[in-house]
Amino acid sequence: MEVEPTNDDCSWLPLILDIVKCMDKDSTDVNQDLTKLKTKIQETREKILAMPEIELSPGEQQGQLRTMREQVDIKTQLLKKYKGLCVFDAPK
């Protein structure tokens, strides 16, 4: 499975900073900023749970990684082996 990169902002720091500033001013905007932070945390949880193979244990993930690296090594060796064997002319 391939994970598509997103440009979503997952940073909570600006929201936390806004909350701290509101608390310093005794502002009524604190509840609104806390709600925004809760929403952002929930969105982040959903994104994490939607990640492919997140349900695998770290050991299983390491096993998959090891298997994939072995496959890459084998394919790299095959490419090196067959690269110099035969040169094909590209059709014109």
Protein Blocks (a to p, Z undefined) as FASTA:
>chain_A
ZZdddfbdfbfklmmmmmmmmmmnopaklmmmmmmmmmmmmmmmmmmmmpghklpcfklm
mmmmmmmmmmmmmmmmmmmmmmmmpccdddZZ
